[in-house]
């Protein structure tokens, strides 16, 4: 045999012995995470603040995430984005990345990362809370874009993304109820 072929066979044998059984199929066994908005469809009154939660389902050893949220700035304005409690739920130290909010173009970017010796969380939970305000009547998409999910070993996971929508209604009919005062009113028998 040629020396290069022998070296290749030896390296392949060492790699197969050092790889835990089933490790090459871990990705196939774990479902892809889903990053979604909750609620996905809501109706609010103009002028009202409201909160949309960026959720993850089917997370596996979550270590970090990032997303962009696009919206119609003439209908809603972003006020703040904060970390949800899921990323820190296993005791890892967490830190936000952002937010970067541009209400002129209807764009917000946010993320979070963690570090520590504990594993990252698995399952479902809140990644972030986005507080918005309804500023104009109409319907605005709430589109998640450039969503990234990483495990604690900084390996990317390809999430499925579910966007949302918000409908803003103008204030309802305003009624003023005044007390009825009748002056010098006498009932005649």
Buried (B, 14 or more C-beta within 10 A) or exposed (E): EEEEEEEEEEEEEEEEEEEEEEEEEEEEEBEEBBBBBEBBEBEBEBEEEBBBBBBBBBBBBBBBBBBBBBBBBEBBBBBBBBBBEBBBBBEBEBEBBBBEBEBEEBBBBBBBBBEBEBBBBBEBBBBBBBEBBBBBBBEBBBBBEEBBBBBBEEEEBEBEBBBBBBBBEEEEEEEEEEEEEEEEEEEEE
